[in-house]
Amino acid sequence: MPPARSNAFEVLFQHPWRTIMVADTRQTLEKLLHSFSTAMLVTRSVDGTLRSRPMAIARVDQTDDVWFVTDIESGKVDEIDSDPVVNVALQNGSQYVSLSGTAAIIQDRMLLEEMWQEAWRVWFPKGKDDPNISLLRVRTIEGEYWDNSGQQGLKYLFEAGKAYLTGTRPAIDEDVHQKVDLR
């Protein structure tokens, strides 16, 4: 009987430099994620259509969950109750992040007190004591980023120009685009 073959992907994945690359990829996503102050929250309405709305980010916690505040009476609360699977899309210049996850409405006054920002009084005139204010947590499952800023942007412009002149597609560097499992 021939010896069992090793799975080359497993060996590669277990290699120390590969582990570091995966960690660096997550760190890159986290760094980008912490640089945003607003996001588009995408939910599915009861009739199945997708709905997006801009939301101020209240917090990104150590597990990469994203927190917002919302009015408990808003339509997005019904949409989340009906289908908690959401997307959070973020963009700033030439940096983009897309997060997939599940949303939940959290009624926790102590946590709200801890997160409270006076700027939210615009939407909640009664402040943190407003009975309709609630936290909305998106537990992230997967993230994807595109970062064409700085040197990556220059590399991309070079690759795009070369692709245009040669009639090919640009080579995208791993530093520019990655998917990250956040479970």
C-alpha positions in Angstrom: 0.0 0.0 0.0 1.5 3.4 -1.0 2.2 5.9 1.8 -0.5 8.5 2.4 0.1 11.8 0.7 0.4 14.9 2.8 -1.9 17.7 1.9 0.3 20.4 0.5 -2.2 23.1 1.6 -2.2 21.9 5.2 1.6 21.8 5.2 1.8 25.3 3.7 -0.9 26.6 6.1 1.0 25.2 9.1 4.2 26.7 8.1 5.2 29.5 10.5 5.5 32.3 7.9 2.0 31.4 6.6 0.5 31.7 10.1 2.1 35.2 10.4 0.7 36.2 7.1 -2.8 35.2 8.2 -2.3 37.1 11.4 -1.1 40.1 9.5 -4.1 40.0 7.2 -6.4 40.1 10.2 -4.5 42.9 11.7 -4.7 44.9 8.5 -8.5 44.4 8.4 -8.7 45.5 12.1 -6.5 48.6 11.5 -8.7 49.6 8.5 -11.9 48.8 10.5 -10.9 51.1 13.4 -10.2 54.0 11.0 -13.9 54.4 9.9 -16.5 56.5 11.8 -19.5 55.7 9.6 -20.8 52.7 7.7 -23.6 51.5 5.5 -25.7 48.9 7.3 -27.4 46.6 4.8 -30.5 44.6 6.0 -33.1 42.6 4.2 -36.7 44.0 4.3 -39.7 41.8 5.0 -40.4 41.7 1.3 -36.9 40.5 0.5 -35.4 43.7 -0.9 -32.0 44.9 0.4 -32.0 48.2 2.3 -28.9 50.3 3.1 -28.6 53.3 5.4 -25.6 55.2 6.8 -24.9 54.6 10.5 -22.4 56.2 12.9 -20.2 53.6 14.4 -20.4 53.5 18.2 -17.6 51.0 18.8 -15.6 48.3 17.2 -14.7 45.9 20.0 -11.8 43.5 20.5 -13.7 40.7 18.7 -14.3 42.9 15.7 -18.0 43.2 16.4 -19.4 46.5 15.2 -21.8 48.5 17.5 -24.3 51.2 16.5 -27.1 53.0 18.2 -30.6 52.9 16.8 -34.2 53.9 17.6 -36.1 50.8 18.7 -39.0 52.0 16.7 -37.0 52.2 13.4 -37.8 49.9 10.4 -34.3 48.3 10.6 -35.2 46.7 13.9 -38.2 44.8 12.3 -35.9 43.8 9.4 -33.2 42.5 11.8 -35.9 40.6 13.8 -37.1 39.0 10.6 -33.6 38.3 9.1 -30.5 39.1 11.3 -28.0 38.4 8.5 -26.5 41.8 7.5 -23.6 43.5 5.7 -21.7 46.4 6.9 -19.9 48.3 4.1 -17.3 51.0 4.8 -15.4 53.3 2.5 -12.9 56.0 2.9 -11.0 57.3 -0.1 -9.3 54.3 -1.6 -9.9 52.0 1.4 -12.9 49.6 1.5 -14.1 47.0 4.0 -17.1 44.7 3.7 -18.3 42.7 6.8 -20.8 39.9 6.9 -22.4 39.0 10.1 -25.5 38.8 12.2 -27.2 41.7 13.9 -29.0 41.8 17.3 -30.7 44.6 19.2 -29.2 44.9 22.6 -31.0 46.6 25.5 -28.2 47.3 28.0 -28.4 50.6 29.7 -25.0 50.2 31.4 -23.3 49.5 28.1 -25.1 52.4 26.5 -23.9 54.7 29.3 -20.4 53.5 28.6 -20.6 54.1 24.8 -22.7 57.3 24.9 -21.5 60.1 22.6 -23.0 63.5 23.0 -23.2 63.8 19.2 -26.0 61.2 19.3 -28.3 63.8 21.0 -29.1 65.0 17.4 -31.0 61.7 16.9 -32.0 61.2 20.5 -32.9 64.6 22.0 -33.6 63.1 25.4 -30.0 61.8 25.5 -29.0 58.5 26.9 -32.2 58.3 28.9 -34.3 58.3 25.8 -36.6 55.2 26.1 -36.3 54.5 22.3 -32.5 54.3 22.1 -31.0 50.9 21.8 -27.7 49.3 20.8 -27.3 47.3 17.6 -24.5 44.8 17.6 -23.2 43.2 14.4 -21.3 40.0 15.3 -18.9 39.7 12.4 -18.3 36.4 10.6 -16.2 37.4 7.6 -14.5 40.5 6.5 -13.0 41.5 3.2 -10.9 44.5 2.4 -9.4 46.4 -0.5 -6.7 49.0 0.4 -5.4 51.0 -2.5 -3.9 53.7 -0.3 -0.3 54.7 -0.1 2.3 52.4 -1.8 -0.4 49.8 -2.6 -2.3 52.4 -4.6 0.8 53.3 -6.6 1.5 49.6 -7.2 -2.1 49.2 -8.4 -1.9 52.2 -10.7 1.2 50.7 -12.3 -0.5 47.2 -12.7 -3.7 48.8 -14.1 -1.7 50.8 -16.6 0.3 47.7 -17.6 -2.9 45.7 -17.9 -4.5 48.4 -20.1 -1.5 48.5 -22.4 -1.3 44.8 -22.7 -5.0 44.0 -22.9 -4.8 41.8 -19.7 -6.2 42.1 -16.2 -4.1 43.8 -13.4 -2.3 41.6 -10.9 -3.7 42.4 -7.5 -1.2 42.2 -4.7 -2.2 40.3 -1.5 -1.6 43.4 0.5 -4.4 45.1 -1.4 -7.3 42.6 -1.2 -8.0 39.8 1.3 -10.9 37.9 2.8 -10.6 37.3 6.5 -12.5 34.7 8.6 -13.5 36.5 11.8 -15.2 33.6 13.6 
